[in-house]
Amino acid sequence: MKEPLISVIIINYKKPDDSIFSIKSVINQGYKDCEAILIDDDSPDDSLKKIRRVFAKIKFPNVKIIGLKKALGRAAWNEGMKRAQGDIFLLLDADMYLTKNFLKLLSKKF
């Protein structure tokens, strides 16, 4: 049986280092059927530029980085869900990260 596709949607607002760590925790899961979608909630600093620069160097095709033109707060997750392809959505703040095998354990619950 095929594993479900999990979409991990992360909101960033002025926390580029936390967001980078959070996305890397998704990449390092080893769970193949996942995508990471980072929504920058119109950060007034250089967060979006910094995050894009880091992930331009990492070859992980299932990372999407989207910059909003207007801050939406928690509603920014809706923008991520519109773009997500997954069967399961996991919503994270920038300062949250996944522990080892989290996605595999999550998929088993479904």
PyMOL commands that set and color helices and strands:
alter all, ss='L'
color gray80, all
select helices_A, chain A and resi 16-27+47-57+73-83+102-109
alter helices_A, ss='H'
color red, helices_A
select strands_A, chain A and resi 6-12+34-40+63-67+88-93
alter strands_A, ss='S'
color yellow, strands_A
deselect
rebuild
show_as cartoon
